[in-house]
Amino acid sequence: MAQLTDTAIQGYKQFTIDNVVSGKYKVGSAYYPLTILSKEILPNGKMLIRVQCDHPYEGNIVITQIQLFDRAGLLWYSDDVSYSLAAVLQSLRYRLDIEFTVTVASSTT
């Protein structure tokens, strides 16, 4: 059975870390930019991306989606969430643990 090497898998993970450069979060029907605080590959092999969503305006809000984009502005990650922020000084710090897995489809020719 064909298998990617650990080096190849590590390369794909590093490519993801290097190319996820921006993000947005959704409140109501509007999207707002988020701040990427850090990106790393953990010892267990998972990719960790920490982001912060600041309160965009006064009043109570509910964040319903978080998105991450690559250098070309293409969507690479989307997660439907439900986080309530009650005060203008609150912000949400969100931790994305991304596990990279590879499945090889067998062919019968």
DOPAVO-166810 format. One line per field, with one value per residue: x, y, z of N, C-alpha, C in turn. Coordinates in nm, 3 decimals. Layout:
% DOPAVO-166810
nx = [X|...]
ny = [Y|...]
nz = [Z|...]
cax = [X|...]
cay = [Y|...]
caz = [Z|...]
cx = [X|...]
cy = [Y|...]
cz = [Z|...]
This chain:
% DOPAVO-166810
nx = [0.084|0.060|0.211|0.231|0.528|0.647|0.786|0.672|0.408|0.457|0.553|0.320|0.168|0.328|0.313|0.042|0.036|0.208|0.063|-0.197|-0.324|-0.506|-0.829|-1.184|-1.477|-1.821|-2.098|-2.431|-2.534|-2.301|-1.946|-1.637|-1.293|-1.058|-0.795|-0.499|-0.331|-0.131|0.047|0.120|0.286|0.205|0.366|0.223|0.151|-0.072|-0.203|-0.201|-0.388|-0.431|-0.673|-0.817|-1.120|-1.243|-1.478|-1.709|-1.883|-2.091|-2.299|-2.478|-2.356|-2.349|-2.121|-2.115|-1.975|-1.648|-1.378|-1.094|-0.836|-0.627|-0.318|-0.404|-0.657|-0.846|-1.091|-1.001|-1.074|-1.361|-1.589|-1.885|-2.010|-2.117|-2.090|-2.137|-2.097|-2.108|-2.034|-1.882|-1.609|-1.528|-1.363|-1.317|-1.112|-1.003|-0.929|-0.800|-0.763|-0.622|-0.630|-0.435|-0.495|-0.431|-0.569|-0.545|-0.676|-0.751|-0.684|-0.833|-0.728]
ny = [-0.117|0.219|0.501|0.822|0.981|1.062|1.299|1.422|1.461|1.633|1.846|1.928|2.016|2.230|2.392|2.464|2.609|2.820|2.943|3.015|3.317|3.516|3.605|3.592|3.674|3.607|3.807|3.834|3.916|4.014|4.022|4.038|4.138|3.914|3.864|3.690|3.528|3.337|3.063|2.724|2.401|2.137|1.916|1.673|1.657|1.791|2.086|2.412|2.699|3.015|3.260|3.592|3.754|4.064|4.279|4.418|4.637|4.838|4.676|4.360|4.068|3.782|3.556|3.370|3.231|3.132|3.200|3.111|3.221|3.182|3.308|3.403|3.482|3.286|3.069|2.854|2.734|2.686|2.733|2.674|2.836|2.933|3.188|3.409|3.753|3.998|4.258|4.567|4.569|4.310|4.031|3.753|3.478|3.223|2.888|2.682|2.354|2.160|1.862|1.681|1.445|1.166|0.984|0.715|0.622|0.312|0.173|-0.018|-0.143]
nz = [0.000|-0.087|0.070|0.219|0.327|0.660|0.645|0.420|0.510|0.725|0.577|0.437|0.654|0.747|0.522|0.533|0.777|0.704|0.499|0.580|0.642|0.709|0.849|0.922|1.114|1.182|1.258|1.301|0.982|0.887|0.822|1.000|1.036|1.187|1.429|1.385|1.627|1.683|1.526|1.499|1.493|1.688|1.931|1.925|1.663|1.569|1.414|1.543|1.566|1.688|1.738|1.759|1.818|1.811|1.977|1.760|1.777|2.000|2.244|2.281|2.123|1.900|1.791|1.503|1.311|1.210|0.999|0.799|0.578|0.284|0.135|-0.112|-0.060|-0.055|0.084|0.343|0.577|0.773|1.037|1.200|1.476|1.810|1.998|2.258|2.324|2.566|2.634|2.527|2.570|2.570|2.416|2.196|2.229|2.032|1.982|1.741|1.682|1.454|1.289|1.071|0.835|0.623|0.363|0.153|-0.147|-0.282|-0.600|-0.854|-1.128]
cax = [0.000|0.135|0.196|0.313|0.625|0.629|0.841|0.571|0.296|0.506|0.559|0.184|0.130|0.401|0.254|-0.083|0.072|0.267|-0.027|-0.317|-0.272|-0.610|-0.954|-1.302|-1.581|-1.954|-2.195|-2.548|-2.504|-2.177|-1.817|-1.538|-1.160|-1.006|-0.650|-0.431|-0.236|-0.017|0.029|0.230|0.261|0.225|0.440|0.137|0.129|-0.183|-0.174|-0.272|-0.400|-0.504|-0.724|-0.894|-1.230|-1.275|-1.617|-1.710|-1.966|-2.154|-2.416|-2.458|-2.339|-2.324|-2.034|-2.174|-1.887|-1.508|-1.321|-0.953|-0.809|-0.488|-0.258|-0.482|-0.790|-0.937|-1.134|-0.937|-1.131|-1.483|-1.648|-2.005|-1.996|-2.214|-2.027|-2.199|-2.018|-2.208|-1.987|-1.797|-1.469|-1.498|-1.321|-1.314|-0.992|-1.051|-0.819|-0.833|-0.675|-0.650|-0.558|-0.414|-0.491|-0.418|-0.630|-0.509|-0.777|-0.691|-0.742|-0.833|-0.726]
cay = [0.000|0.344|0.582|0.942|0.975|1.160|1.424|1.480|1.507|1.751|1.953|1.977|2.092|2.357|2.470|2.520|2.712|2.934|3.005|3.073|3.449|3.609|3.541|3.674|3.614|3.653|3.853|3.865|3.885|4.084|3.960|4.131|4.075|3.866|3.872|3.563|3.551|3.246|2.942|2.632|2.258|2.084|1.789|1.560|1.660|1.878|2.227|2.499|2.838|3.093|3.383|3.678|3.828|4.179|4.324|4.516|4.753|4.830|4.590|4.216|4.005|3.639|3.516|3.247|3.160|3.173|3.158|3.139|3.235|3.172|3.430|3.448|3.519|3.173|3.009|2.727|2.678|2.751|2.662|2.735|2.841|3.019|3.249|3.536|3.854|4.087|4.395|4.619|4.544|4.167|3.974|3.607|3.409|3.095|2.796|2.582|2.238|2.099|1.737|1.652|1.300|1.128|0.858|0.678|0.539|0.206|0.164|-0.153|-0.130]
caz = [0.000|-0.095|0.190|0.227|0.435|0.766|0.595|0.331|0.593|0.796|0.477|0.416|0.774|0.746|0.412|0.585|0.876|0.634|0.403|0.643|0.679|0.751|0.887|0.949|1.196|1.142|1.357|1.219|0.842|0.851|0.857|1.053|1.039|1.314|1.443|1.409|1.736|1.669|1.446|1.526|1.487|1.823|1.936|1.889|1.519|1.533|1.388|1.636|1.524|1.788|1.680|1.849|1.758|1.895|1.973|1.652|1.809|2.132|2.256|2.283|1.992|1.894|1.679|1.451|1.217|1.202|0.871|0.774|0.435|0.242|0.081|-0.227|-0.015|-0.071|0.209|0.375|0.699|0.819|1.149|1.256|1.622|1.877|2.114|2.294|2.392|2.624|2.658|2.422|2.599|2.559|2.289|2.199|2.183|1.980|1.954|1.641|1.676|1.324|1.270|0.929|0.810|0.482|0.324|0.017|-0.209|-0.364|-0.734|-0.912|-1.275]
cx = [0.089|0.109|0.285|0.410|0.591|0.680|0.740|0.455|0.336|0.514|0.423|0.137|0.198|0.348|0.125|-0.054|0.124|0.166|-0.160|-0.273|-0.379|-0.736|-1.063|-1.391|-1.713|-2.037|-2.317|-2.520|-2.374|-2.055|-1.719|-1.403|-1.124|-0.855|-0.596|-0.321|-0.112|-0.057|0.148|0.186|0.299|0.305|0.355|0.099|0.013|-0.132|-0.260|-0.270|-0.486|-0.545|-0.799|-0.997|-1.267|-1.419|-1.628|-1.791|-2.029|-2.274|-2.379|-2.444|-2.326|-2.239|-2.082|-2.085|-1.747|-1.450|-1.173|-0.927|-0.660|-0.441|-0.335|-0.624|-0.893|-0.967|-1.070|-1.002|-1.256|-1.544|-1.770|-1.998|-2.112|-2.152|-2.088|-2.099|-2.114|-2.162|-1.890|-1.650|-1.431|-1.445|-1.316|-1.179|-1.032|-0.931|-0.867|-0.726|-0.713|-0.564|-0.553|-0.405|-0.488|-0.482|-0.594|-0.615|-0.708|-0.761|-0.733|-0.842|-0.663]
cy = [0.125|0.429|0.705|0.927|1.079|1.297|1.496|1.536|1.632|1.870|2.012|2.060|2.229|2.449|2.537|2.632|2.837|3.011|3.054|3.207|3.548|3.533|3.644|3.599|3.681|3.690|3.899|3.824|3.949|4.006|4.069|4.061|4.029|3.880|3.731|3.590|3.463|3.127|2.852|2.488|2.201|1.953|1.667|1.559|1.747|2.018|2.310|2.640|2.909|3.225|3.463|3.755|3.941|4.221|4.435|4.642|4.734|4.738|4.443|4.164|3.854|3.613|3.380|3.171|3.219|3.115|3.195|3.134|3.224|3.306|3.487|3.491|3.409|3.110|2.872|2.659|2.756|2.666|2.740|2.722|2.923|3.069|3.386|3.626|3.962|4.230|4.437|4.590|4.397|4.135|3.824|3.560|3.267|3.012|2.691|2.475|2.163|1.974|1.707|1.501|1.275|0.993|0.830|0.583|0.433|0.202|0.020|-0.136|-0.249]
cz = [0.000|0.028|0.179|0.344|0.542|0.723|0.506|0.412|0.671|0.701|0.448|0.535|0.776|0.636|0.459|0.683|0.805|0.549|0.459|0.701|0.725|0.788|0.911|1.047|1.164|1.265|1.278|1.076|0.795|0.898|0.899|1.055|1.179|1.313|1.466|1.510|1.723|1.584|1.475|1.502|1.623|1.819|1.899|1.741|1.476|1.504|1.483|1.580|1.627|1.723|1.786|1.767|1.853|1.874|1.867|1.680|1.946|2.129|2.255|2.141|2.009|1.770|1.632|1.353|1.225|1.074|0.866|0.624|0.407|0.185|-0.038|-0.189|-0.031|0.065|0.228|0.494|0.735|0.930|1.196|1.408|1.679|2.007|2.137|2.365|2.438|2.640|2.550|2.446|2.591|2.420|2.307|2.150|2.153|1.941|1.855|1.645|1.548|1.309|1.121|0.913|0.660|0.461|0.179|-0.036|-0.294|-0.499|-0.783|-1.064|-1.339]
